[in-house]
Amino acid sequence: MELALWIFLLIVGLAVLVKGADWFVDGSAGIAKKCKIPPLIVGLTVVAFGTSAPELCVSVASAIGHSTDIAIGNVLGSNIVNILLILGLAALFHNLPVKRDSLILDIPVLLLASGLLIGLGIWGNALEWWDGLVFVVIIVAYSALLVWKAKRFLNRQKELEKSVPQGALQEVATEESQPEQPKGKFHAWYARMTEKGWFLALLTVVGLGMVVGGGTLLVESAKKIAAFFEIPERIVALTIVAIGTSLPELVTSVVAARKGETDIAVGNVIGSNIFNILLVAGVSSLIYPLPFSMDGNLVDALVALAAVLLLYFLAVIGKKKEIGKIGGGVMLACFIGYYVYLFVSIA
């Protein structure tokens, strides 16, 4: 009976966490737009932070409660799930193009972050506060670079618009100014309310509260379930917690791939993984040292690094710089093999 209760609470915590992150992004992004911040920059900052909010809250709550295996396992597990499972499944439905910026900037930054995590973890057998400070400084610099690039792009767009005939611009604006109408009474009401500043502020505060509460409940439930089955917290973090916190990306990417909307799928996953290491692991280790075991965490970190290298390899070997069905199958096979290893290791 007690086990059933903790499983139920884990599901509730996950649902509250995911929905809270969704509302937090809607509210904060809406406020940013009302402050005349360009949508492109909003996407690179507010939305990017929001997609990592579940992992951030779970790992921070774990660090506060000294459940360090969950804190670092959630980061590494989410990164493995994001690439091998999410992109693997999405590639089975539609080829996933990898943009030039991702190959030149984002993937190298992710490789750097993954290598730093391994190097700093091995160096002191833990991620200490000064390691976390290094991570946070890098993510701030990386985010600033993205915003700078976005501003340059927007300036070029404005210059281009000046050189285009006004009639052509009006035709494009007319075509783009017809957003898809929300389906259902609730969605229509929600769309109207998100135009009001006070409602956006309420969404942001409530969403943040739900992320914190749901994340805390998820961590405590995962700990109780692990203790009941005598499963190491690291395994629970790498499987149940990692897949749970990555569910929004999983559903979004697979649905987008089925519809053929794949332009940002790879970029979003890479960005989420960068934030997971530099922001989530960084902030968590600032709160409490995260031990880095050679027989467990090192293997997981190497698998996460290998997943990034596999993604890069699959992208560059093709002429079109995209991941096809064969690449997706290879990713899924690697994911299944890794999970088999995890459960064999505790048998």
C-alpha positions in Angstrom: 0.0 0.0 0.0 2.8 2.4 0.9 4.6 1.6 -2.4 1.4 2.3 -4.4 1.1 5.7 -2.6 4.7 6.7 -3.5 4.3 5.7 -7.1 1.1 7.7 -7.3 2.8 10.7 -5.7 5.7 10.3 -8.2 3.3 10.5 -11.1 1.5 13.5 -9.5 4.8 15.3 -8.8 5.9 14.7 -12.4 2.6 16.0 -13.8 2.7 19.1 -11.6 6.4 19.7 -12.5 5.8 19.4 -16.3 2.7 21.6 -16.3 4.3 24.1 -14.0 7.2 24.5 -16.4 4.8 24.9 -19.3 2.9 27.7 -17.5 6.2 29.3 -16.3 7.4 29.5 -19.9 4.0 30.9 -21.2 3.9 33.5 -18.5 7.5 34.7 -18.6 7.7 34.6 -22.4 4.5 36.6 -22.6 5.8 39.2 -20.2 9.1 39.4 -22.2 7.1 40.0 -25.4 5.1 42.7 -23.7 8.4 44.4 -22.8 9.1 44.5 -26.6 11.9 41.8 -26.4 12.1 40.1 -29.8 10.7 36.6 -30.0 14.0 35.2 -31.2 15.8 36.4 -28.0 12.9 35.2 -25.9 13.3 31.7 -27.4 17.1 31.7 -26.7 16.7 32.8 -23.1 13.3 32.4 -21.4 12.2 29.3 -23.3 15.6 27.7 -23.2 15.7 28.1 -19.4 12.1 26.9 -19.1 12.8 23.6 -20.9 15.5 22.9 -18.4 13.4 24.0 -15.4 12.2 20.4 -14.5 15.8 19.1 -14.5 17.0 22.2 -12.6 14.4 21.9 -9.9 14.9 18.1 -9.4 18.6 18.4 -9.2 18.6 21.4 -6.9 16.0 19.8 -4.6 18.2 16.7 -4.6 21.3 18.7 -3.8 19.5 20.5 -0.9 18.4 17.1 0.4 22.0 15.7 -0.1 20.6 13.1 -2.5 23.6 13.7 -4.8 23.2 10.5 -6.9 19.8 11.8 -8.1 21.2 15.3 -8.7 24.0 14.3 -11.0 22.2 11.2 -12.4 19.3 13.3 -13.5 21.6 15.6 -15.5 23.5 12.8 -17.2 20.4 10.6 -17.7 18.4 13.5 -19.2 21.2 14.2 -21.7 21.4 10.6 -22.7 17.6 10.3 -23.1 17.4 13.6 -25.1 19.9 12.5 -27.7 19.6 8.7 -28.0 15.9 8.2 -27.2 14.2 11.5 -28.3 16.2 12.2 -31.4 16.4 8.5 -32.2 12.6 8.2 -32.2 12.1 11.5 -34.0 14.5 10.5 -36.8 12.5 7.3 -37.5 9.5 9.5 -38.5 11.4 12.2 -40.4 15.0 13.1 -41.3 16.4 15.6 -38.9 18.5 18.4 -40.4 21.4 19.7 -38.3 22.0 23.4 -38.8 25.4 24.8 -39.6 25.4 26.9 -36.4 24.8 23.7 -34.3 27.8 22.0 -36.0 30.1 25.1 -35.6 29.0 26.4 -32.2 26.4 24.4 -30.2 27.8 20.9 -30.5 31.4 22.0 -29.7 30.1 23.8 -26.6 28.2 20.7 -25.6 31.3 18.6 -26.1 33.3 21.1 -24.0 30.7 21.0 -21.2 30.6 17.2 -21.3 34.4 17.0 -21.2 34.7 19.5 -18.4 32.1 17.6 -16.3 34.2 14.4 -16.7 37.6 16.2 -16.1 36.5 18.2 -13.1 34.6 15.2 -11.6 37.7 12.9 -11.9 40.0 15.6 -10.6 38.4 16.0 -7.2 36.1 12.9 -7.2 33.3 15.4 -6.9 31.8 18.6 -8.5 32.6 21.3 -5.9 31.3 24.8 -5.6 34.2 26.2 -7.6 33.4 23.7 -10.4 29.8 24.9 -10.4 31.0 28.5 -10.6 33.0 27.6 -13.7 29.9 26.0 -15.3 27.7 29.0 -14.4 30.2 31.5 -15.9 30.4 29.5 -19.1 26.6 29.3 -19.5 26.3 33.0 -18.9 28.9 33.7 -21.6 27.3 31.2 -24.0 23.8 32.8 -23.5 25.3 36.3 -24.0 26.9 35.1 -27.3 23.5 33.7 -28.4 21.7 36.9 -27.6 24.5 38.9 -29.5 24.1 36.7 -32.5 20.3 37.0 -32.4 20.6 40.8 -32.3 22.9 40.8 -35.3 20.4 38.6 -37.1 17.5 40.9 -36.3 19.4 44.0 -37.4 20.2 42.3 -40.7 16.5 41.4 -41.1 15.5 45.1 -40.5 18.0 46.2 -43.2 16.6 43.6 -45.5 13.0 44.8 -44.9 14.0 48.4 -45.8 15.3 47.2 -49.2 12.1 45.1 -50.0 9.1 46.9 -51.6 6.4 47.8 -49.1 3.7 45.9 -51.0 5.6 42.6 -50.7 6.1 43.1 -47.0 2.4 43.7 -46.5 1.6 40.5 -48.4 4.0 38.5 -46.2 2.6 40.2 -43.0 -0.9 39.3 -44.1 0.0 35.7 -44.5 1.9 35.5 -41.2 -0.7 37.4 -39.2 -3.2 34.6 -39.3 -2.3 32.4 -36.3 -4.0 29.0 -35.9 -7.2 29.4 -33.9 -7.2 27.7 -30.5 -9.4 24.6 -30.4 -12.0 24.3 -27.6 -13.5 26.8 -25.2 -10.8 26.5 -22.5 -8.0 27.0 -25.1 -9.8 30.0 -26.5 -10.2 31.5 -23.0 -6.6 30.8 -22.2 -5.4 32.5 -25.4 -7.4 35.6 -24.5 -6.2 35.7 -20.9 -2.5 35.4 -22.0 -2.9 38.9 -23.5 -3.4 40.4 -20.1 -0.3 41.4 -18.1 -1.7 40.4 -14.6 -2.6 36.9 -15.9 0.9 36.4 -17.3 2.5 37.5 -14.0 0.1 35.0 -12.2 1.1 32.2 -14.6 4.8 32.9 -14.0 4.5 32.8 -10.2 2.1 29.8 -10.1 4.2 27.9 -12.7 7.4 28.5 -10.7 5.7 27.3 -7.5 4.4 24.2 -9.3 7.9 23.4 -10.7 9.4 23.7 -7.2 6.7 21.7 -5.5 6.4 19.1 -8.2 10.2 18.6 -8.3 10.5 18.2 -4.6 7.6 15.7 -4.6 9.2 13.8 -7.5 12.6 13.5 -5.7 11.1 12.3 -2.4 8.9 9.8 -4.2 11.9 8.5 -6.2 14.0 8.1 -3.1 11.2 6.1 -1.3 10.7 3.8 -4.4 14.5 3.2 -4.7 14.7 2.3 -1.0 11.7 0.0 -1.2 13.2 -2.0 -4.1 16.8 -1.6 -2.8 17.7 0.0 -6.1 20.5 2.6 -6.1 19.2 6.2 -6.3 21.6 6.6 -9.3 19.7 4.0 -11.3 16.3 5.6 -10.5 17.7 9.0 -11.5 19.0 7.7 -14.8 15.8 6.0 -15.7 12.5 7.1 -14.1 13.5 10.6 -13.2 15.5 11.3 -16.4 12.8 10.0 -18.8 10.1 11.8 -16.7 11.8 15.2 -16.8 12.4 14.8 -20.5 8.8 13.9 -21.4 8.0 17.4 -22.7 10.9 17.3 -25.2 10.0 13.7 -26.1 6.4 14.4 -27.0 7.2 17.7 -28.7 10.0 16.3 -30.8 8.2 13.2 -31.9 4.9 15.1 -32.8 7.0 17.7 -34.7 8.9 15.0 -36.6 5.6 13.3 -37.6 4.4 16.6 -39.0 7.7 17.2 -40.8 8.5 20.3 -38.6 12.1 19.3 -37.9 14.0 22.6 -38.3 14.6 23.2 -34.6 14.4 19.6 -33.2 18.1 19.0 -33.0 19.0 22.5 -31.9 16.5 22.4 -29.0 17.9 19.1 -27.7 21.5 20.3 -28.0 20.6 23.6 -26.2 18.7 21.7 -23.5 21.7 19.4 -22.9 24.1 22.4 -22.7 21.8 24.0 -20.0 21.5 20.7 -18.2 25.3 20.4 -17.6 26.3 24.1 -17.2 23.2 25.4 -15.5 21.6 22.5 -13.7 24.8 20.7 -12.6 26.5 24.1 -12.0 23.8 25.5 -9.7 23.4 22.1 -7.9 27.1 21.8 -7.1 27.1 25.4 -5.8 24.5 24.3 -3.3 26.2 21.0 -2.2 29.2 19.0 -3.5 28.2 16.3 -6.0 30.4 13.2 -5.5 31.6 11.7 -8.8 32.1 7.9 -8.6 34.5 6.2 -11.0 32.4 3.0 -11.3 29.1 4.7 -11.8 29.0 8.4 -12.7 32.1 8.2 -14.9 30.5 5.5 -17.1 27.3 7.5 -17.4 29.2 10.7 -18.2 31.2 8.8 -20.9 28.0 7.5 -22.4 26.6 11.0 -22.5 29.8 12.3 -24.2 29.7 9.4 -26.7 26.0 10.2 -27.5 27.1 13.8 -28.5 30.0 12.4 -30.6 27.6 9.9 -32.3 25.2 12.8 -33.1 28.0 14.9 -34.6 29.3 11.9 -36.6 25.8 11.0 -38.0 25.3 14.6 -39.0 28.6 15.2 -40.8 28.8 11.8 -42.7 25.8 12.7 -44.9 25.8 15.2 -47.7 22.6 16.8 -46.5 23.9 17.2 -42.8 20.9 15.4 -41.4 20.1 12.3 -39.3 18.0 9.7 -41.2 16.2 6.5 -40.2 19.4 4.5 -40.0 21.0 7.0 -37.7 17.8 7.0 -35.6 17.9 3.2 -35.4 21.6 3.3 -34.3 20.7 5.8 -31.5 17.8 3.7 -30.2 20.0 0.6 -30.3 22.7 2.4 -28.2 20.0 3.6 -25.8 18.6 0.1 -25.3 22.1 -1.3 -24.9 22.9 1.3 -22.2 19.7 0.6 -20.2 20.4 -3.2 -20.4 23.8 -2.4 -18.9 22.2 -0.4 -16.1 19.9 -3.1 -15.0 22.4 -5.9 -15.5 24.8 -4.0 -13.2 22.4 -4.1 -10.3 21.1 -7.7 -10.9 
